[in-house]
Amino acid sequence: MAAPFETRDGSAWMPDYLTAIDGATCIGCGRCFKVCSREVMHLYGVDDEGEILGRCDNDGDDFDGDLNRMIMVVDQAGACIGCGACARVCPKNCQTHVKAGALAA
């Protein structure tokens, strides 16, 4: 399939939209969040059993002592523009991206 989009200089470009982050692999480093201009993902707390406790909105939130670790969660997938910046900085390659046109409308 030919790229449906073009850059400003006319080069073909195909967006890769972020659709998921593997919570078992993610180390919660925050690199992807820092490069994302669209706030597509956020840090969430996880307990010892692997259950997601909720979004970590401040540094002091330990979810009443239940916080074991933090992971990134895609919670605003529709805001993704498919630039791929998050994939380029992820040290664990734990993200799933889907080419434009492959997503069901």
C-alpha positions as CSV (number, residue, x, y, z in Angstrom):
1,M,0.0,0.0,0.0
2,A,1.4,3.4,-0.9
3,A,1.7,6.0,1.8
4,P,-1.5,8.1,2.0
5,F,0.4,11.1,3.5
6,E,3.2,13.4,2.4
7,T,5.7,15.4,4.3
8,R,6.1,19.1,3.5
9,D,8.7,18.3,0.9
10,G,6.4,15.8,-0.9
11,S,8.1,12.7,0.5
12,A,5.7,9.8,1.2
13,W,5.0,9.1,4.9
14,M,3.0,6.4,6.7
15,P,2.1,7.1,10.3
16,D,2.5,4.3,12.9
17,Y,0.0,4.8,15.6
18,L,0.7,3.7,19.2
19,T,-2.0,1.3,20.2
20,A,-0.6,-0.5,23.3
21,I,2.3,-0.9,25.7
22,D,3.2,-4.3,27.1
23,G,2.9,-3.8,30.9
24,A,5.0,-6.9,31.6
25,T,8.0,-5.5,29.7
26,C,7.6,-1.7,30.4
27,I,10.0,-0.4,33.1
28,G,8.1,2.9,33.5
29,C,11.1,5.0,32.7
30,G,9.0,7.8,31.2
31,R,11.1,8.4,28.1
32,C,8.1,7.9,25.8
33,F,6.0,10.3,27.8
34,K,8.7,12.9,27.7
35,V,8.9,12.9,23.9
36,C,5.2,12.7,23.2
37,S,3.7,16.1,22.4
38,R,0.1,14.7,22.5
39,E,0.0,13.1,26.0
40,V,-1.1,9.7,24.5
41,M,0.3,7.7,27.5
42,H,0.7,8.2,31.2
43,L,2.3,6.4,34.2
44,Y,0.1,4.1,36.1
45,G,0.9,2.3,39.4
46,V,0.9,-1.5,39.6
47,D,0.7,-3.6,42.8
48,D,2.5,-6.9,43.6
49,E,-0.1,-9.0,41.8
50,G,0.2,-7.0,38.6
51,E,-3.1,-5.1,39.0
52,I,-3.2,-1.5,37.8
53,L,-3.9,0.7,40.7
54,G,-4.5,4.0,38.8
55,R,-2.8,6.9,37.2
56,C,0.2,8.4,39.0
57,D,-0.5,12.1,39.0
58,N,2.1,13.1,41.5
59,D,5.5,11.9,42.8
60,G,4.2,11.1,46.3
61,D,1.3,8.8,45.3
62,D,2.0,5.3,46.7
63,F,-1.6,4.1,46.6
64,D,-1.8,3.5,50.3
65,G,1.4,1.4,50.2
66,D,0.2,-0.9,47.5
67,L,2.5,0.5,44.8
68,N,5.1,-2.0,43.6
69,R,6.2,-0.4,40.3
70,M,5.0,2.0,37.5
71,I,4.3,1.3,33.9
72,M,3.2,3.4,30.9
73,V,-0.4,2.9,29.7
74,V,-1.9,4.2,26.5
75,D,-4.9,6.0,27.8
76,Q,-5.4,8.6,25.0
77,A,-4.8,6.5,21.8
78,G,-6.9,8.7,19.7
79,A,-4.5,11.6,20.2
80,C,-1.6,9.7,18.6
81,I,-0.4,11.3,15.4
82,G,1.9,8.3,14.5
83,C,5.2,10.2,14.6
84,G,7.0,7.3,16.2
85,A,9.1,9.3,18.6
86,C,8.0,7.1,21.5
87,A,9.3,4.0,19.7
88,R,12.6,5.5,19.0
89,V,13.4,6.2,22.7
90,C,11.9,3.1,24.3
91,P,14.8,1.0,25.7
92,K,12.6,-2.1,26.1
93,N,10.8,-2.1,22.7
94,C,7.5,-2.8,24.5
95,Q,5.1,-0.8,22.3
96,T,2.7,-1.9,19.6
97,H,2.3,0.4,16.7
98,V,-0.2,0.0,13.8
99,K,0.2,1.6,10.3
100,A,-2.4,4.1,9.3
101,G,-5.2,2.4,7.4
102,A,-4.8,-0.8,9.4
103,L,-6.9,0.5,12.3
104,A,-10.6,-0.2,12.1
105,A,-12.5,3.1,12.1
